[in-house]
């Protein structure tokens, strides 16, 4: 346990007041703006988030504006940030706040955590930063800091260790300035107590650190066990019809639902991609195409899937509904759910220059970039 009293929060806050970064969301106490920043910052770097945050707030300035906006527009504003599930959940949160809470966020972590899309961490961040509730939070940065401060054994993602982390955070969070304290902890993890080579010589709480005292900072936190990497071969097809190309919207309930994509297939290493793509288009969408030609490759990673995208082009040569099956039937062959399953609109043709405004998946964006470069 950290030997503390008020000394620990005091040392941390003194440091934070001196070094805190001037970030756009830190200039606001508006729960909605803070929520947007917190959701964007999950799995995305601060420097990347800043312009997205500013554009998003300009486009959807209030919780009601976001609740009322079409999902396609929200996804388009999110395009490039990845992990689109976050955008859909954020919109869902806004809808519930608008409809069930008269557009005003509840003020405590215990109430906030009942909203869709808001987990324990986000509830703690909102309640402490926007509403000054003395309530803790633990994210990856905070977990690392506490693991070292307290020499906690075990993977910080394990339930028992996680429980202990929340307990420590709850014991330390002060009544005065809880939001700043929580942000200071996260800032410490991001700037000083970094994953590799922490800057202990510049640490404001070095005097409280058990790992530093024991000389074994490098042992904490225990390394996580990562799942094995899976290689995926994805072939997608840019079907041209004059100035237009064929796109599908990913079906609700599947990976990256609601985003637009190019028709694509996951293939085994020995599959004949051009032939299978042409068959896929005809069987699923009743669209006959010239023989697809592979014009380039792109790479993309989703969690532990390393995806090689083979980009093919073909021209639409006929349209027929004879013998077509529903998209769902044929796309069941997508073994890992990475290739899109189209919604009931199937394949739609849109002007190529406007495709980027639809809210494209990162896979489609990379494929189109590979095709034009
Ligand atoms: Fe982290 Fe080093 Fe500070 Fe301990 S002394 S909290 S290991 S930066």
Boltz pocket constraint, residues with backbone or C-beta under 6 A from the ligand:
constraints:
  - pocket:
      binder: B
      contacts: [[A, 145], [A, 148], [A, 149], [A, 192], [A, 193], [A, 194], [A, 198], [A, 199], [A, 200], [A, 201], [A, 203], [A, 204], [A, 205], [A, 206], [A, 209], [A, 211], [A, 212], [A, 217]]
      max_distance: 6.0
